[in-house]
Amino acid sequence: MSHLDWLARLIAHPTISADSNLALVAELRSALEAAGAICEIFPDATGQKAALLARLGPEAPGGLMLSAHLDVVPVAGQPWTRPPFELTREGDKLYGRGTTDMKGFVACAMALAEAVDPATLALPLWIALSYDEEVGCAGVGDMLSAIEQRGIRPDLVLVGEPTSLRIGLGHKGKIGYRADCRGVARHSAEAPMALNALHLATDLVMALRAMQDELAENGVREEGYSIPYATVHSGVLQGGTAVNVVPSEARLIFETRFPATEDSAALDARIRDCARAISDAAKQGFAGTGITLTETLAYPGLAQDPEAAAVGRLAACLPEGTPHCWLSFGTEGGLFSDALQVPVIVCGPGDMAQGHQPDEFIEAAQLEACNLMLRQAVANFCAGPSARP
C-alpha cells in the first residue's frame, strides 16, 4: 500500500491512550509479516494494549531502528470541523487525529517495510511501535528492556516525532508529581485553629517558584532551547468544598523539565526537600497532616552529539543544509539513548504546532519528503559498508 493508504487506515483506528490498540497492532503485524518481517508483541498488564517490534533483514548488529508510538491524544471537547478518525484531504493538507503526532511517520515506515526486499538488506531494519507515549512514555518499557537484553544495538535509532524533517538532537527530560496535602477542617470562622490544606499546597507552589528563579539564574544551561535551563511548573490545584469550611485536603499537580545535562536526581531531591520542609512544619502543630509527594511519570532528556557519525549519515539522507534543532516536547528518544547507548535522533514529518490540536493536519509534501529520507536511510544504514552510496 502507499503511505497515504496506510495513513487512512491508521487514522481510522481511534487509538487514544486510554483505549485499546490491539486491533491496529494486529493489522500492522499481519502486514509486516506478509512483507517478510519477524514480529514480536509486548502486551501491557491489562492485555488491552501492546507494543510491536519488527525486524526486516538479518539478525545482526547495527542497522537502523525506526521508533514511533501508536497512541494519540483525545478529541473530546475540541472543536473539530472534520471527522477526527477519518482521513480528509483538502489540497496539500491531510486532516485527522494523529496525522502529525505521529501516524504520518508510521504510515511512511509501513510503506517502506512493504517496499523493501529483506533479502537485499545486509543489516537489519527494525520498526519499534509503542503505546502510551502520550501519557508519559509509559508503554515502551518492556519492549525496550527486551531490545537491551538481547544486545540489539542499531547504528541509529530514528524517532519519527514531528520536526518538519529537521534533525532533532535533543529534548528535555521530565518528572511529573502529585502533591496530596492533608490539613485539618473547621468552620472558617475559626480558621486559625485549623490547618488549611490549600495553604500547604500554595506554600509548596511558592517554594517551587523560588526554585524556578534560582534555576533561571544559576541552573545548568543547554543552548538551542527556547528556555535553556530547567523549569518547574504548577499546572493543577484542587481543594476545598465551600468558602466557609477550612479545607482538609488539597492536591497540586506539577512538573519539572530539564536539559539532559542537568542532574535530574539532584533536582528531584531539591523538590522533595521543599515538600518535606513544609510538611514537617505542619506536623509540628497538627499530627497526621502534611504533604505526600508522588512521582506520576518520568523520562530522561536527550542530547545527541552533533559531531557523531550517525548525524552526518542521516544528514546525507536529507536536503543539503537541513538544520539541527532542539525540541520543546519530550519523546521516547532519551529512553532509547539511555538504555542502548547508541545514537538517537528525532526527525519526522509535520510540525508539532498542529499536534494535539483540533483539525490536526500534516502536509502531503512532508510525507513525500519523509519517504525519500527513509528510502535513503535504508541505503545508508542497512546496505552494509561496501554497498553504501
LUMBAZA-649579 format. One line per field, with one value per residue (C-alpha): residue in three letters; x, y, z; residue number from 0. Coordinates in Angstrom, 2 decimals, decimal comma. Layout:
BEGIN
residu	ALA_... .
east	X_... .
north	Y_... .
up	Z_... .
num	NUM_... .
This chain:
BEGIN
residu	MET_SER_HIS_LEU_ASP_TRP_LEU_ALA_ARG_LEU_ILE_ALA_HIS_PRO_THR_ILE_SER_ALA_ASP_SER_ASN_LEU_ALA_LEU_VAL_ALA_GLU_LEU_ARG_SER_ALA_LEU_GLU_ALA_ALA_GLY_ALA_ILE_CYS_GLU_ILE_PHE_PRO_ASP_ALA_THR_GLY_GLN_LYS_ALA_ALA_LEU_LEU_ALA_ARG_LEU_GLY_PRO_GLU_ALA_PRO_GLY_GLY_LEU_MET_LEU_SER_ALA_HIS_LEU_ASP_VAL_VAL_PRO_VAL_ALA_GLY_GLN_PRO_TRP_THR_ARG_PRO_PRO_PHE_GLU_LEU_THR_ARG_GLU_GLY_ASP_LYS_LEU_TYR_GLY_ARG_GLY_THR_THR_ASP_MET_LYS_GLY_PHE_VAL_ALA_CYS_ALA_MET_ALA_LEU_ALA_GLU_ALA_VAL_ASP_PRO_ALA_THR_LEU_ALA_LEU_PRO_LEU_TRP_ILE_ALA_LEU_SER_TYR_ASP_GLU_GLU_VAL_GLY_CYS_ALA_GLY_VAL_GLY_ASP_MET_LEU_SER_ALA_ILE_GLU_GLN_ARG_GLY_ILE_ARG_PRO_ASP_LEU_VAL_LEU_VAL_GLY_GLU_PRO_THR_SER_LEU_ARG_ILE_GLY_LEU_GLY_HIS_LYS_GLY_LYS_ILE_GLY_TYR_ARG_ALA_ASP_CYS_ARG_GLY_VAL_ALA_ARG_HIS_SER_ALA_GLU_ALA_PRO_MET_ALA_LEU_ASN_ALA_LEU_HIS_LEU_ALA_THR_ASP_LEU_VAL_MET_ALA_LEU_ARG_ALA_MET_GLN_ASP_GLU_LEU_ALA_GLU_ASN_GLY_VAL_ARG_GLU_GLU_GLY_TYR_SER_ILE_PRO_TYR_ALA_THR_VAL_HIS_SER_GLY_VAL_LEU_GLN_GLY_GLY_THR_ALA_VAL_ASN_VAL_VAL_PRO_SER_GLU_ALA_ARG_LEU_ILE_PHE_GLU_THR_ARG_PHE_PRO_ALA_THR_GLU_ASP_SER_ALA_ALA_LEU_ASP_ALA_ARG_ILE_ARG_ASP_CYS_ALA_ARG_ALA_ILE_SER_ASP_ALA_ALA_LYS_GLN_GLY_PHE_ALA_GLY_THR_GLY_ILE_THR_LEU_THR_GLU_THR_LEU_ALA_TYR_PRO_GLY_LEU_ALA_GLN_ASP_PRO_GLU_ALA_ALA_ALA_VAL_GLY_ARG_LEU_ALA_ALA_CYS_LEU_PRO_GLU_GLY_THR_PRO_HIS_CYS_TRP_LEU_SER_PHE_GLY_THR_GLU_GLY_GLY_LEU_PHE_SER_ASP_ALA_LEU_GLN_VAL_PRO_VAL_ILE_VAL_CYS_GLY_PRO_GLY_ASP_MET_ALA_GLN_GLY_HIS_GLN_PRO_ASP_GLU_PHE_ILE_GLU_ALA_ALA_GLN_LEU_GLU_ALA_CYS_ASN_LEU_MET_LEU_ARG_GLN_ALA_VAL_ALA_ASN_PHE_CYS_ALA_GLY_PRO_SER_ALA_ARG_PRO .
east	0,00_1,03_1,80_-1,50_-3,43_-1,64_-2,33_-6,05_-6,05_-4,03_-6,28_-9,37_-8,15_-9,01_-6,02_-6,49_-4,10_-6,94_-8,25_-7,06_-4,74_-4,87_-6,87_-4,31_-1,37_-2,87_-3,30_0,26_1,69_-0,15_1,13_4,70_4,83_3,45_6,35_8,82_9,35_9,89_7,49_7,13_4,30_4,74_1,33_0,65_-0,50_-4,19_-3,85_-5,62_-2,59_0,64_3,91_5,25_8,85_9,54_12,78_13,38_16,69_19,26_19,59_22,89_24,48_23,98_21,37_18,53_15,66_12,55_10,77_7,20_4,15_0,65_-1,40_-2,99_-4,43_-8,21_-10,51_-13,25_-14,01_-12,11_-13,97_-13,22_-14,78_-13,70_-14,12_-11,14_-10,88_-11,32_-8,58_-9,71_-7,63_-8,01_-5,35_-1,96_-3,36_-4,30_-6,61_-7,21_-6,18_-2,59_-1,68_1,19_1,68_2,70_0,84_2,19_5,63_4,19_2,45_5,76_7,51_4,85_5,02_8,80_8,58_6,34_8,63_11,90_13,07_14,50_16,86_18,68_19,49_22,95_21,96_18,57_15,77_13,87_10,45_9,59_6,00_4,91_1,77_1,03_3,72_1,24_0,83_4,49_6,34_4,80_4,35_7,81_9,47_9,00_9,94_12,97_14,11_13,94_15,91_18,56_18,79_19,16_22,06_20,26_22,35_21,36_23,71_20,89_17,52_15,41_12,45_9,93_8,25_7,35_10,33_9,41_12,20_14,84_17,49_16,43_19,48_17,89_14,90_14,40_13,56_10,54_9,37_5,70_4,46_1,25_1,31_-1,53_-1,90_-3,66_-4,86_-7,48_-11,03_-13,00_-15,57_-13,93_-14,91_-12,21_-9,79_-6,65_-7,43_-7,31_-4,78_-5,78_-4,66_-4,75_-2,21_0,12_-0,29_0,27_3,28_4,70_3,86_5,77_8,75_8,74_8,57_11,61_13,40_12,48_14,01_17,21_17,34_16,89_19,80_22,21_20,90_22,59_22,13_21,87_21,70_19,29_16,14_13,74_14,22_17,78_17,50_15,27_11,70_9,31_5,64_2,49_-0,41_-3,40_-4,51_-7,62_-9,17_-11,95_-15,72_-17,12_-15,83_-16,91_-15,07_-11,33_-10,31_-8,69_-7,48_-5,87_-3,96_-1,24_-0,05_3,24_6,27_9,89_11,51_15,28_18,14_19,75_22,93_21,04_21,45_17,83_18,33_19,61_16,73_14,24_15,87_15,55_11,85_11,29_13,19_10,85_7,79_9,32_10,16_6,59_5,19_7,40_6,40_2,72_3,18_4,58_1,16_-1,21_-0,49_-1,37_-1,10_1,45_2,28_2,65_4,60_4,12_6,02_3,49_5,81_9,42_11,54_15,09_16,23_18,13_21,42_22,96_26,49_26,14_29,55_28,53_28,96_25,28_24,24_26,23_24,91_21,32_22,03_23,10_19,55_18,07_18,36_21,70_21,72_18,91_19,23_19,63_17,02_16,26_12,69_10,38_8,44_9,58_9,94_10,97_14,38_16,00_14,86_16,40_19,61_19,98_19,14_21,04_23,88_23,58_22,98_19,38_17,98_14,45_13,39_9,95_7,35_4,98_5,05_4,08_2,22_-0,55_-0,19_-2,83_-4,96_-8,50_-8,37_-4,86_-3,21_0,01_1,12_1,32_4,67_6,12_5,15_6,67_9,90_9,83_9,52_12,63_14,54_13,59_14,49_17,88_18,33_17,84_20,53_22,87_22,33_21,17_23,11_26,41_29,61_30,66_27,30_26,63_26,37 .
north	0,00_3,61_5,77_7,61_4,34_3,44_6,83_6,43_3,01_4,25_7,27_5,03_3,32_5,68_4,67_7,25_6,42_5,37_2,81_-0,46_-0,50_-4,25_-4,08_-1,75_-3,78_-6,93_-5,20_-3,88_-7,22_-9,03_-6,58_-6,65_-10,44_-10,55_-8,27_-10,75_-9,24_-11,15_-9,65_-9,78_-8,40_-6,89_-6,68_-4,44_-5,74_-5,41_-7,26_-4,38_-2,68_-3,85_-2,70_-4,23_-4,90_-5,96_-6,87_-6,96_-8,37_-10,40_-10,66_-8,81_-5,89_-2,41_-1,27_1,19_1,28_3,38_4,29_5,59_5,48_4,44_6,28_9,69_12,33_12,64_14,67_15,19_18,86_20,03_21,96_19,68_20,70_17,48_13,85_13,19_9,47_9,68_10,94_14,09_15,68_19,32_20,48_19,61_19,18_15,79_16,06_13,57_12,82_11,63_12,77_14,78_13,10_10,63_8,30_10,15_8,76_5,31_5,35_6,10_3,36_0,80_1,74_1,42_-2,02_-3,28_-1,85_-3,26_-6,74_-8,14_-10,38_-7,30_-5,96_-6,62_-5,10_-5,11_-2,60_-2,51_-0,96_-0,35_0,78_1,64_2,66_5,22_7,64_10,48_9,74_9,97_7,49_4,71_1,99_1,36_-0,18_-3,93_-3,74_-1,58_-3,95_-6,87_-4,91_-4,09_-7,63_-9,18_-6,93_-5,25_-2,18_-0,35_2,20_4,72_4,91_7,34_8,62_9,95_12,62_15,75_18,06_19,31_16,91_18,91_16,90_16,85_16,47_16,99_17,45_17,96_15,25_15,44_14,35_14,75_14,96_14,87_16,52_15,36_17,87_16,97_19,64_19,91_21,01_23,55_26,28_29,23_31,48_29,66_29,19_30,00_26,98_24,64_23,81_24,80_22,17_24,76_26,78_23,78_23,45_27,15_27,20_24,47_26,49_29,46_27,25_25,90_29,41_30,37_27,30_28,33_31,76_30,16_27,74_30,62_32,41_29,57_26,35_24,19_25,72_23,85_26,13_25,55_25,56_28,48_28,10_26,74_25,78_23,56_24,67_23,92_24,36_24,04_23,00_21,97_22,98_21,39_21,63_22,96_22,49_25,83_29,24_28,80_25,49_25,18_22,51_19,40_18,13_19,70_18,41_20,05_18,60_19,93_19,03_19,78_19,71_19,74_19,59_16,18_17,50_18,52_16,26_15,11_13,17_16,30_18,33_15,74_15,76_19,56_19,37_16,66_18,67_21,62_19,45_17,77_21,07_22,34_19,00_18,77_22,28_21,36_18,23_20,33_21,83_19,17_15,44_13,44_16,40_17,25_16,60_13,25_13,61_11,01_10,76_10,31_9,99_10,38_10,18_11,33_14,05_13,50_15,11_13,81_14,87_16,84_15,53_11,86_9,89_8,87_12,52_13,01_9,79_10,87_14,38_12,77_11,43_14,94_18,07_19,81_22,35_20,73_22,41_20,86_21,59_21,08_20,15_21,73_18,47_15,12_11,83_8,24_9,12_9,69_6,25_4,57_6,56_5,71_2,01_1,19_3,73_4,21_7,36_8,59_11,34_12,75_13,51_13,18_14,83_17,56_20,37_19,82_23,13_21,06_18,12_17,70_20,40_20,28_19,67_18,27_18,01_17,23_18,46_15,81_17,24_16,46_12,79_12,62_14,09_11,60_8,73_9,96_10,26_6,75_5,12_6,80_5,92_2,23_2,55_4,34_2,21_-1,24_-1,90_-2,66_-0,58_-1,82_-1,00_2,40_5,27 .
up	0,00_-0,42_2,58_2,02_2,10_5,30_6,83_6,17_7,84_10,80_11,39_11,26_14,46_17,37_19,47_22,24_25,06_27,39_24,89_23,38_20,39_19,77_16,53_14,99_16,27_14,75_11,39_11,41_12,46_9,66_7,06_8,36_8,46_4,92_3,97_5,45_8,89_12,11_14,68_18,44_20,58_24,05_25,80_28,76_32,15_31,20_27,91_26,17_24,63_23,09_21,61_18,40_17,38_13,80_12,02_8,28_7,14_9,08_12,84_13,03_14,87_13,50_11,05_11,51_14,02_13,34_16,55_16,84_19,09_18,05_20,67_20,15_22,45_22,97_20,76_23,37_23,97_20,90_18,16_15,21_11,87_10,14_11,27_13,56_12,80_9,05_6,77_4,93_2,19_1,26_-1,15_0,35_3,87_5,31_8,33_11,14_14,70_14,69_11,17_12,63_16,01_14,76_12,43_9,40_10,18_10,91_7,52_5,81_7,81_6,85_3,17_3,37_5,00_2,21_-0,47_0,90_-0,07_3,20_1,22_-0,07_3,41_4,79_8,16_9,87_9,56_12,85_13,44_17,12_17,79_21,33_23,21_25,96_24,87_25,25_28,96_29,89_27,64_29,71_27,07_25,65_28,74_28,18_24,52_25,25_28,01_25,58_22,97_25,56_26,96_23,53_22,65_19,76_19,00_15,82_14,32_14,65_16,38_14,37_16,40_13,89_16,01_14,03_13,49_10,00_8,97_10,78_12,64_16,28_18,51_21,90_24,11_27,82_30,31_32,59_36,04_36,95_40,55_42,55_45,98_48,25_51,08_54,34_56,75_59,50_58,69_60,72_60,27_58,60_61,50_63,48_60,59_62,64_64,85_61,84_59,13_55,62_53,12_50,35_52,32_52,33_48,58_47,92_50,24_48,02_44,89_46,33_47,16_43,62_42,21_44,25_42,93_39,39_39,93_41,18_38,23_35,81_37,46_38,18_36,64_34,02_30,57_27,31_24,32_21,46_23,57_23,88_27,65_28,06_31,76_33,90_34,55_37,40_36,51_38,64_36,44_38,59_42,10_43,57_47,02_49,18_49,17_50,41_51,38_54,99_55,50_56,04_53,51_54,92_51,55_48,51_45,53_43,47_40,16_38,84_36,79_36,14_32,70_32,45_29,94_29,53_31,14_34,30_37,36_37,49_40,74_42,47_41,05_42,28_45,72_45,93_45,11_47,70_50,30_49,69_50,22_53,28_54,99_54,59_55,68_58,77_59,84_59,54_61,66_64,49_65,12_63,77_63,90_60,80_58,45_55,78_52,14_50,37_47,14_44,38_41,13_38,34_35,35_34,36_31,25_30,54_28,22_25,00_23,99_20,78_19,85_16,59_15,52_15,81_12,60_12,62_12,45_9,29_7,78_8,42_7,15_3,86_3,55_3,71_1,57_1,91_4,71_6,74_10,14_13,56_16,22_19,90_20,75_23,29_23,73_25,07_23,20_23,84_22,40_25,78_26,95_23,89_24,31_27,99_27,57_24,39_24,40_20,64_18,56_18,72_16,51_16,39_12,82_11,31_9,13_10,25_12,77_16,41_16,24_14,61_17,01_19,74_18,09_16,66_12,91_13,26_9,85_8,05_4,65_1,96_0,84_4,26_3,89_0,41_1,78_4,66_2,17_0,38_3,66_4,81_1,50_1,59_5,26_4,46_1,80_4,21_7,31_6,15_2,95_4,67_4,43_0,98_-0,61_0,90_-1,58 .
num	0_1_2_3_4_5_6_7_8_9_10_11_12_13_14_15_16_17_18_19_20_21_22_23_24_25_26_27_28_29_30_31_32_33_34_35_36_37_38_39_40_41_42_43_44_45_46_47_48_49_50_51_52_53_54_55_56_57_58_59_60_61_62_63_64_65_66_67_68_69_70_71_72_73_74_75_76_77_78_79_80_81_82_83_84_85_86_87_88_89_90_91_92_93_94_95_96_97_98_99_100_101_102_103_104_105_106_107_108_109_110_111_112_113_114_115_116_117_118_119_120_121_122_123_124_125_126_127_128_129_130_131_132_133_134_135_136_137_138_139_140_141_142_143_144_145_146_147_148_149_150_151_152_153_154_155_156_157_158_159_160_161_162_163_164_165_166_167_168_169_170_171_172_173_174_175_176_177_178_179_180_181_182_183_184_185_186_187_188_189_190_191_192_193_194_195_196_197_198_199_200_201_202_203_204_205_206_207_208_209_210_211_212_213_214_215_216_217_218_219_220_221_222_223_224_225_226_227_228_229_230_231_232_233_234_235_236_237_238_239_240_241_242_243_244_245_246_247_248_249_250_251_252_253_254_255_256_257_258_259_260_261_262_263_264_265_266_267_268_269_270_271_272_273_274_275_276_277_278_279_280_281_282_283_284_285_286_287_288_289_290_291_292_293_294_295_296_297_298_299_300_301_302_303_304_305_306_307_308_309_310_311_312_313_314_315_316_317_318_319_320_321_322_323_324_325_326_327_328_329_330_331_332_333_334_335_336_337_338_339_340_341_342_343_344_345_346_347_348_349_350_351_352_353_354_355_356_357_358_359_360_361_362_363_364_365_366_367_368_369_370_371_372_373_374_375_376_377_378_379_380_381_382_383_384_385_386_387_388 .
